[in-house]
Amino acid sequence: MGKMKGLLFTSILAFTVGNTVSASPWFTGPLLAPAGKTIPAGHFNIETYGFFTKNIGVYNRHWKLVHTGASDSTVLNPLLSYGLADRVDVQFSLPYIINHSFEATGKHIGDTSALLGLQLWEQKESRWLPNIRFTLQEVIPTGRFENLNPNSNGTDGTGIGSYQTVFGVNFQHLLPLGTHYLRTRLSLGYLHAQPVSVHGLNSFGGNAFTKGSVTPGNMSTIDLAGEFTITQNWVAVMEGYYFNRDRTTFKGYAGVNSKGLPLILGHNVMEEISLAPAIEYNFSPNFGIIAGVWYSVRGKDAADFKSTVIAFNAYW
């Protein structure tokens, strides 16, 4: 998912139910970090996410928070995975986005994606060597991004119009700790964004007269997550996420503001650190639900946000 922000990791114990766990721990997975193990051949996994996000400010280039008017978004995103072979799986996502800002509302599908996963190494019975999975993902610009309505306050923009290729290396390790287990995931990602032609008001800015080409910045991400079993059903999760995105570049006519000065499209170099604590309840080895909060801690030219996240996972 799916979702990019110096890392902080700590295990939390939200509460305790019961005293022991099974020899086979049950996990739903953290809110953001992808799996380090492919889906077995012939099996399906579907995880349906709901992100309910409020943006309440921005961090300036000096990492200082500036409060602005609030805006809200709701993203419903099903992730469907299928095991093609013992070490190969695929995943598809189709997000639907509802934005709200200053009495304006916009809704449309977002940018969709297709992912191929390859298992490079399996932990098996090793205590220290992790599972390692390589992923190649293509983000397809199916969301609205240009010729936006200036009266919609940006709510009708649900994508950026760029084909984006994402390379990922995902590590996953399971460690028994007495009657409990600690499963950790580390995901390293790099996104390359292709240039996109824009016309009129678009997701990068501008006005009705804007016409040109935008090159979105490439992005590097680090995601570290830990899941600690409290009982077989209950699991506490802590996750840290960091991303760095290059500045955007624009060629063409940007348009001018009310003072006759050229408009600026896109953003400078962006960085952000965020955390995502959560709690899982697993009904069985194949079905579980996770709920938590994903929120920004510090940033540079990035949004200050708080997102309530709920996901249901099913495997068969």
Secondary structure, DSSP 8 states (H G I E B T S, - for coil): -----------------SS---SS------SS---SS---TT-EEEEEEEEEEEEEEEE-TTS-EEEEEEEEEEEEEEEEEEEEETTEEEEEE--EEEEEETTEEEEEE--EEEEEEEEEE--TT-SS--EEEEEEEEEE--S--SS--GGGTTTT-------EEEEEEEEEEEEEETTEEEEEEEEEEEEEE--EEEESSBTTB--TT-EEEEE---EEEEEEEEEEESSSSEEEEEEEEEEEE---EEEEE--B-TTS-B---S-S-EEEEEE--EEEEESSSSEEEEEEEEEEEEEESEEEEEEEEEEEEEE-
